[in-house]
Amino acid sequence: MFLDRWHYSLITQLRYSTPFREQHYVLIIYIYIQIPIIRKINTLFSNDRGVIKQVCLSTFVSSRVI
């Protein structure tokens, strides 16, 4: 599934790029919690995958800033 691959690539990027280990694990847990929620949204808007990816990215960026 598209979102699974996207989340997986995001997690691997985090694994190799984030120097702060604690923050990195918190973000991975946060992303894993988000996956089922995103899947539910995906079933509602199956033709708007780009929008959903943008929502994921914006929440990821905002959580990264914190």
Buried (B, 14 or more C-beta within 10 A) or exposed (E): EEBEEBBEEBBEEBEEEBEEEEBBEEBBEEBEEBEEEBEEBBEEEEEEEEEBBEBBEEBBEEBEEE
